[in-house]
């Protein structure tokens, strides 16, 4: 009888430990490691971390980026438009993630409205660790990707 009880306790402990380790791994991959507002490109077109600038000054009403340890990336921009005209002339955009000043990941293109609204929801593969992450929102143009907003402000 004691063997049966010990066996049942040991089996129960193994199940509890297995469930806890899976839950811990899932929680770690969902842990938010980066959460930042975004700012629009200032006058001119600075190259930053190897990503070309948008050519003219842009304005943004609101921009937000979150990134989890598991690579879940969410970028949302609202009212990201050319400052001089108040309109966005680029129909698609994407997110670009840099680590330690080097492009580490690029998402698929998403619709980018003329009023400057877009949302990127993607999973990216990043180096571990990803030192000094920065996230750009870039327009997809005939001349390559050009950033219009970046995190860090």
C-alpha positions in Angstrom: 0.0 0.0 0.0 2.8 2.4 0.8 4.4 1.7 -2.5 1.2 2.7 -4.3 0.9 5.9 -2.3 4.6 6.8 -2.9 4.2 6.0 -6.6 1.1 8.2 -6.8 2.8 11.1 -5.0 6.0 10.8 -7.2 3.8 10.7 -10.4 1.8 13.7 -9.2 5.0 15.6 -8.4 6.4 14.9 -11.9 3.2 16.1 -13.5 3.2 19.3 -11.4 6.8 20.0 -12.3 6.2 19.4 -16.0 3.2 21.7 -16.1 5.1 24.4 -14.1 8.1 24.4 -16.5 5.8 24.6 -19.6 3.9 27.5 -18.0 7.1 29.3 -17.0 8.5 29.0 -20.6 5.2 30.3 -22.0 5.1 33.2 -19.6 8.7 34.1 -20.4 8.1 34.2 -24.1 5.1 36.4 -23.6 6.9 38.8 -21.2 7.0 42.3 -22.5 10.6 43.4 -22.9 10.1 46.6 -24.9 7.4 49.2 -24.8 7.9 52.6 -26.3 6.2 55.6 -27.9 7.2 56.6 -31.4 8.3 60.0 -32.9 8.2 61.1 -36.5 11.2 61.8 -38.6 12.4 65.3 -38.3 13.3 67.6 -41.2 15.7 66.0 -43.6 16.3 62.3 -44.1 18.8 60.9 -41.6 20.0 57.3 -42.0 19.7 55.6 -38.7 21.1 52.1 -37.9 21.3 51.4 -41.6 17.7 52.3 -42.3 17.2 55.2 -44.8 15.1 58.2 -43.8 11.9 59.3 -45.4 13.2 62.3 -47.3 11.0 65.0 -45.7 9.6 65.9 -42.3 6.8 63.7 -41.1 4.3 64.3 -38.3 2.6 61.7 -36.0 -0.4 62.0 -33.8 0.4 58.8 -31.9 2.7 55.8 -32.2 3.3 52.8 -29.9 5.4 49.7 -30.1 5.6 46.6 -27.9 7.9 43.6 -28.2 7.9 40.4 -26.1 10.7 38.0 -25.3 9.2 35.5 -27.7 9.4 38.0 -30.6 5.7 39.1 -30.7 5.8 42.6 -32.2 3.0 45.1 -32.2 3.3 48.5 -33.8 0.5 51.0 -34.2 0.8 54.4 -35.8 -2.0 57.0 -36.1 -1.9 60.2 -38.1 1.7 59.5 -39.5 1.7 61.9 -42.4 4.0 64.2 -44.4 4.2 67.4 -42.2 3.8 69.8 -45.2 0.7 68.2 -46.7 -1.0 66.4 -43.8 -1.4 63.3 -46.1 0.4 60.0 -46.3 1.3 59.2 -50.0 2.7 55.7 -49.3 0.1 52.8 -49.5 2.1 50.2 -47.5 4.4 50.1 -44.5 6.3 47.7 -42.3 8.2 47.5 -39.0 11.9 47.1 -38.9 13.6 46.0 -35.7 17.3 46.8 -35.0 19.5 45.3 -32.2 22.7 47.1 -31.3 22.4 49.4 -34.3 22.0 46.6 -36.9 18.8 45.6 -38.7 17.7 42.3 -37.1 14.1 41.8 -38.5 11.7 43.1 -41.0 8.0 42.4 -41.1 5.7 41.8 -44.0 4.1 44.9 -45.6 0.7 46.1 -44.1 -1.8 48.7 -45.4 -1.0 52.3 -44.6 -3.9 54.7 -45.0 -3.8 58.1 -46.5 -4.7 59.5 -43.1 -1.5 57.8 -41.8 -2.9 54.9 -39.8 -1.3 51.4 -39.8 -0.9 48.4 -37.5 1.7 45.7 -37.6 1.1 42.5 -35.6 3.9 40.0 -36.3 6.3 37.5 -34.8 9.9 38.2 -35.5 13.1 36.2 -34.8 15.7 38.3 -32.9 19.2 37.5 -31.7 19.5 36.7 -28.0 20.2 39.0 -26.4 18.9 41.9 -28.5 20.9 44.9 -27.1 19.5 48.4 -27.5 16.4 47.5 -29.6 14.8 50.2 -31.8 11.7 49.8 -33.9 11.1 51.8 -37.0 7.9 52.2 -39.0 8.9 52.5 -42.6 7.1 53.0 -45.9 7.6 50.5 -48.6 8.7 52.5 -51.6 10.1 51.8 -55.1 13.5 53.0 -53.7 13.4 50.6 -50.8 12.1 51.0 -47.2 12.2 54.5 -45.8 11.6 55.2 -42.1 9.0 57.7 -41.0 8.7 57.0 -37.3 11.0 55.4 -34.7 10.9 54.4 -31.0 12.8 56.0 -28.3 11.0 59.3 -27.6 
